[in-house]
Amino acid sequence: MPSSTLVLRTEQWFVRQGAPTMIEGYGFRSHVLPRMLPSLTFVAVGSFAWLVLLKSTGLSKWVLLGVIVAVMVSAWILLSLFVRRLPSFSRRTTVLLLIGYAAMPIIVPTLQYVVYDQIITPGTENSQSLLWINALWFIAFFGVAFVAMMVATTYGLGALLKAAIRHTIADLRNSVHLLGRALPPLLFVTLFLFFTGELWQAMNLLPWARVSLIVLLFASITVLASAARLRDEIGRVEQDLRPEILTVACKGTPLAGVEIAEPLPPKRLNGRQQRNLLVMLAIRQLVQAAVVGLGLFAFFVVLGLIVVTPAIATLWIGEPPDMSERLGVPLAMLRNATLFAAFGSMYFSVTSMSDAEHRRQFFAPIIEKVERALEVRAVYLDVRERAVA
């Protein structure tokens, strides 16, 4: 196979693995924007659905919506097939695409204004303010959508999300094994705190918004711990690029047939590549922690239903507890279960990276994907240098 074709197929493999920044010369115009094109078109075409919902009624409304959805899906599929070759857009094409997308927040409100002409007298204060409000809303929406798509495309979040879903299903299938090993030490740390009266008083008053912030704080600590650990792992992998290790890593990739005669020199990662690997590691860690967290939440809810009767809850809180209207159980119990599930998930993730036994069981399979990306990248750069030469 020609070296140039091998390099291109390996770059496509990096994209599928959720590590597109490993591609040499990775940039916005050459790699990010072409892969953003299906998403940009999807959002631009989908914005016209607002006009259909605004004006149309009856059967015609659903027919028009069906046409718009069909166009959106067709454009997504066709453009996705086109960008698989990762075409590099010229500067002129890039400018035209960005101008076309930037014009959509103006085009859609203007069309809406024309539609409203039949209802609101043109030139009135009401119609003018409506036009400006909707224009600002669309500008904000398209701006946020563009930034979100750029970040997701740059770091391969779509491929990482697909992999996370597959691993989640696998974790759920093996949840008995996972929870059987993870829950006992976590319960040893958290169990008796669950029966603290002061905590029940606080959880009875604490709104769900603040509980969500606590969960987010624990998740942030998990990500920070993963980032610190990732630096050590990258240094270890870069120092061990022996031919036998690289050959095993390249199995199942386009580089499987490449002969590696001697150790390869390590290549320094830039900031964007390190962030990509961190996202890869953090998503997998958070997914595994979520499985453990769900198990902890279920355990504490069942424990609360068995042990904490309404009389005991009233005794701890000092007044009748606030009840969940849908479930008919004290809200303090649900919030306590959520708090301990989040804390236990964080504790599990940090322990899995530091404790030798937990690392072998839980963290090693996760870090192997990061290690493989770095090892394949070393061979890819070597092949690419020979192709250029």
C-alpha positions in Angstrom: 0.0 0.0 0.0 1.4 3.5 -0.9 2.6 5.4 2.1 0.4 8.4 1.3 -2.7 6.1 1.3 -1.6 4.5 4.5 -1.2 7.9 6.2 -4.6 9.0 5.1 -6.3 5.8 6.4 -4.5 6.1 9.7 -5.7 9.7 10.0 -9.2 8.5 9.5 -8.6 5.8 12.1 -7.6 8.6 14.6 -10.9 10.3 13.9 -12.9 7.2 14.5 -11.0 6.6 17.8 -11.9 10.1 19.1 -8.3 11.3 18.9 -8.3 13.5 15.7 -5.7 15.9 17.1 -3.1 13.1 16.7 -3.1 14.0 13.0 0.0 15.9 12.1 -0.8 19.5 10.9 -4.2 19.3 12.4 -6.0 22.7 12.0 -9.3 24.4 11.7 -9.4 24.9 7.9 -7.7 21.6 7.0 -9.5 19.2 9.3 -12.1 20.8 11.7 -14.2 22.8 9.4 -14.7 20.1 6.7 -15.9 17.7 9.4 -18.1 20.4 10.9 -19.9 21.0 7.5 -22.6 18.3 8.0 -23.5 19.7 11.5 -23.4 23.3 10.2 -25.8 22.4 7.4 -28.0 20.4 9.7 -28.4 23.4 12.1 -28.9 25.9 9.2 -31.6 23.9 7.5 -33.2 22.9 10.8 -33.6 26.6 11.7 -36.3 26.9 9.0 -38.5 24.5 11.1 -39.1 27.5 13.4 -41.0 29.3 10.6 -43.1 26.2 9.9 -44.1 25.8 13.5 -44.8 29.6 13.7 -47.1 29.9 10.8 -48.4 26.6 9.4 -51.3 24.7 10.9 -53.0 21.4 10.3 -51.7 18.8 7.9 -49.5 21.2 5.9 -47.5 21.9 9.0 -46.5 18.3 9.4 -45.8 17.9 5.7 -43.5 20.9 5.7 -41.7 19.7 8.8 -41.3 16.2 7.3 -39.7 17.8 4.2 -37.3 19.9 6.3 -36.3 16.8 8.4 -35.8 14.8 5.2 -33.6 17.5 3.8 -31.6 17.8 7.1 -31.0 14.1 7.3 -30.1 13.8 3.5 -27.7 16.7 3.7 -26.1 15.2 6.8 -25.6 11.8 5.2 -24.3 13.2 1.8 -21.9 15.7 3.4 -20.7 13.0 5.9 -19.8 10.8 3.0 -18.1 13.7 1.3 -15.9 14.7 4.2 -14.7 11.2 5.0 -11.8 12.0 2.7 -11.1 15.0 4.9 -10.8 17.6 2.1 -8.8 20.7 2.9 -10.9 23.8 2.1 -9.2 26.8 0.5 -9.2 30.1 2.2 -11.9 31.4 -0.1 -14.2 28.4 0.5 -13.6 28.8 4.3 -14.6 32.4 4.2 -17.7 31.7 2.1 -18.9 29.0 4.4 -18.4 31.1 7.5 -20.2 34.0 5.9 -23.1 31.8 4.8 -23.5 30.4 8.3 -23.2 33.8 9.9 -26.0 35.1 7.7 -28.5 32.5 8.9 -29.3 34.3 12.1 -30.3 37.3 10.0 -32.1 35.4 7.2 -34.4 33.4 9.5 -35.7 36.4 11.6 -36.2 38.4 8.4 -38.3 35.6 6.9 -40.2 35.4 10.1 -40.8 39.2 9.9 -42.2 38.7 6.3 -44.5 35.9 7.7 -45.7 38.2 10.4 -46.5 40.9 7.9 -49.9 39.2 7.4 -50.6 39.5 11.1 -48.8 42.6 12.4 -48.8 45.9 10.7 -45.4 46.6 9.2 -43.4 49.4 10.7 -45.2 49.3 14.1 -43.2 49.3 17.3 -44.4 45.7 18.1 -43.2 44.2 14.8 -39.8 46.1 14.9 -39.1 44.9 18.5 -40.1 41.4 17.6 -37.7 41.4 14.7 -34.7 42.6 16.8 -35.5 40.3 19.7 -35.7 37.2 17.4 -32.5 38.3 15.6 -30.6 38.6 18.8 -31.9 35.2 20.0 -30.9 33.5 16.7 -27.5 35.1 16.8 -26.9 33.8 20.3 -28.2 30.3 19.3 -26.1 30.1 16.2 -23.1 31.4 18.0 -23.4 28.8 20.8 -24.1 26.0 18.3 -21.0 26.9 16.3 -18.7 26.9 19.3 -20.2 23.7 20.6 -19.8 22.0 17.2 -16.2 23.3 16.9 -15.2 21.9 20.3 -16.9 18.6 19.7 -15.3 18.2 16.3 -11.9 19.3 17.4 -11.7 16.8 20.1 -13.8 14.0 18.5 -16.5 14.1 21.1 -18.9 12.3 18.8 -16.7 9.2 18.5 -15.9 9.3 22.2 -19.6 9.5 23.0 -20.3 6.4 20.9 -17.4 4.5 22.6 -18.7 5.6 26.0 -22.2 4.3 25.2 -20.7 0.9 24.1 -18.6 0.8 27.3 -21.6 1.8 29.4 -23.6 -1.2 28.0 -20.6 -3.4 28.7 -20.3 -2.0 32.3 -24.0 -2.6 32.9 -23.7 -6.2 31.7 -20.8 -6.6 34.1 -22.3 -4.4 36.7 -22.5 -7.3 39.2 -18.8 -7.8 39.0 -18.0 -4.1 38.9 -20.3 -3.2 41.8 -19.4 -6.3 43.8 -15.8 -5.1 43.9 -16.3 -1.4 44.1 -19.2 -1.1 46.6 -17.8 -2.7 49.8 -14.9 -0.3 50.3 -17.2 2.7 49.3 -19.8 1.7 51.8 -17.2 1.4 54.5 -16.4 5.1 53.9 -19.9 6.4 53.5 -22.4 4.1 55.2 -22.5 5.5 58.8 -22.5 9.1 57.5 -25.9 8.4 55.9 -27.4 8.3 59.4 -26.2 11.7 60.5 -29.1 13.9 61.6 -27.4 17.1 60.8 -26.9 16.0 57.2 -30.6 15.1 56.9 -31.5 18.6 58.2 -29.2 20.2 55.5 -30.5 18.0 52.7 -34.1 18.8 53.6 -33.4 22.5 53.1 -30.9 22.3 50.2 -32.5 22.7 46.8 -31.8 20.4 43.9 -29.9 23.1 42.1 -27.3 23.2 44.8 -27.1 19.4 45.0 -26.4 19.4 41.3 -23.5 21.9 41.9 -22.1 19.5 44.5 -22.3 16.6 42.0 -20.6 18.8 39.4 -17.9 19.7 41.9 -17.1 16.0 42.5 -17.1 15.3 38.8 -14.6 18.2 38.4 -12.3 16.7 41.0 -12.4 13.4 39.0 -11.4 15.2 35.9 -8.5 17.1 37.6 -7.3 13.8 39.1 -7.4 12.2 35.7 -5.4 15.1 34.2 -2.7 14.8 36.8 -2.5 11.1 36.3 -2.5 11.4 32.5 0.8 13.4 32.5 2.6 10.5 34.2 1.1 8.0 31.8 2.1 10.0 28.7 5.7 10.2 30.0 5.8 6.5 30.6 4.4 5.5 27.2 6.7 8.0 25.3 9.8 6.4 27.0 8.9 2.9 25.9 8.4 2.7 22.1 10.0 -0.6 21.5 9.2 -2.4 18.2 7.3 -5.3 19.9 5.1 -2.9 21.8 4.4 -0.8 18.7 3.6 -3.9 16.6 1.0 -5.0 19.2 -0.5 -1.5 19.3 -0.9 -1.4 15.5 -2.8 -4.6 15.2 -6.3 -3.9 13.9 -5.2 -0.5 12.5 -4.2 0.6 9.0 -0.5 0.3 10.2 -0.8 -3.4 11.0 1.5 -4.4 8.2 4.2 -1.8 8.8 7.6 -3.3 9.8 9.2 -1.6 12.8 12.9 -2.5 13.2 14.0 -0.3 16.0 12.6 1.8 18.8 11.1 5.1 17.6 11.9 8.5 19.2 9.2 10.1 21.2 7.3 13.1 19.7 6.3 15.9 22.0 2.5 16.5 22.3 1.1 20.0 22.0 -1.5 21.4 24.3 -4.4 20.5 22.1 -3.3 16.9 21.8 -2.9 16.6 25.6 -6.4 18.0 26.1 -7.8 15.5 23.5 -6.3 12.6 25.5 -7.6 14.1 28.7 -11.1 14.3 27.3 -10.8 10.6 26.1 -9.7 9.5 29.6 -12.1 11.7 31.5 -15.2 10.6 29.6 -14.3 7.0 30.2 -13.6 7.6 33.8 -16.9 9.5 34.3 -18.9 6.8 32.6 -17.5 4.1 34.8 -18.0 6.3 37.8 -21.6 6.9 36.8 -22.2 3.1 36.8 -20.8 2.9 40.3 -22.8 6.0 41.3 -26.1 4.5 40.1 -25.4 1.4 42.2 -24.6 3.5 45.3 -27.8 5.6 44.8 -30.0 2.6 44.5 -28.4 1.1 47.6 -28.9 4.2 49.8 -32.5 4.6 48.5 -33.3 1.0 49.4 -31.6 1.4 52.8 -33.5 4.6 53.5 -36.8 3.0 52.7 -36.0 0.1 55.1 -34.5 2.0 58.0 -35.6 5.6 57.9 -39.3 5.6 58.7 -41.3 8.9 58.6 -41.0 9.1 62.4 -37.3 8.7 62.3 -36.9 11.3 59.5 -39.0 13.7 61.5 -36.9 13.1 64.6 -33.6 13.8 62.7 -34.9 16.8 60.7 -36.8 18.3 63.6 -40.0 18.7 61.6 -42.0 16.6 59.1 -39.7 16.2 56.0 -40.6 17.6 52.6 -41.9 14.8 50.5 -41.5 14.0 46.8 -44.8 14.3 45.1 -44.1 11.7 42.5 -42.4 9.0 44.7 -43.9 9.7 48.0 -40.5 9.5 49.9 -38.6 12.2 51.8 -36.7 14.5 49.5 -33.9 14.5 52.1 -33.4 10.8 51.5 -33.1 11.2 47.7 -30.7 14.1 48.1 -28.6 12.2 50.6 -28.5 9.2 48.2 -27.4 11.6 45.4 -24.7 13.2 47.6 -23.2 9.9 48.7 -23.4 8.4 45.1 -21.5 11.4 43.8 -18.9 11.3 46.6 -18.5 7.5 46.2 -18.1 7.8 42.5 -15.3 10.4 42.9 -13.7 8.3 45.6 -13.8 5.2 43.4 -12.3 7.1 40.4 -9.4 8.5 42.4 -8.7 5.2 44.2 -8.8 3.3 40.9 -5.9 5.5 39.7 -3.7 5.3 42.8 -4.4 1.9 44.5 -2.4 -0.9 42.8 -5.2 -3.5 43.0 -7.9 -1.1 41.9 -5.7 0.2 39.1 -5.2 -3.3 37.7 -9.0 -4.0 37.8 -10.5 -0.7 36.8 -8.1 1.9 35.5 -5.7 -0.2 33.4 -8.3 -1.1 30.8 -9.2 2.6 30.4 -5.6 3.9 30.1 -4.8 1.2 27.5 -6.8 3.2 24.9 -4.8 6.3 25.5 -1.5 4.3 25.4 -2.5 2.8 22.1 -3.3 6.2 20.6 0.2 7.4 21.5 1.9 4.3 20.3 0.0 4.3 16.9 0.8 8.0 16.6 4.6 7.2 16.9 4.4 4.7 14.0 2.1 7.1 12.0 4.6 9.9 12.3 7.5 7.7 11.2 5.5 6.5 8.1 4.5 10.0 7.3 8.1 11.3 7.5 9.2 8.5 5.1 6.3 9.3 2.7 7.2 13.0 2.6 10.8 12.2 2.1 
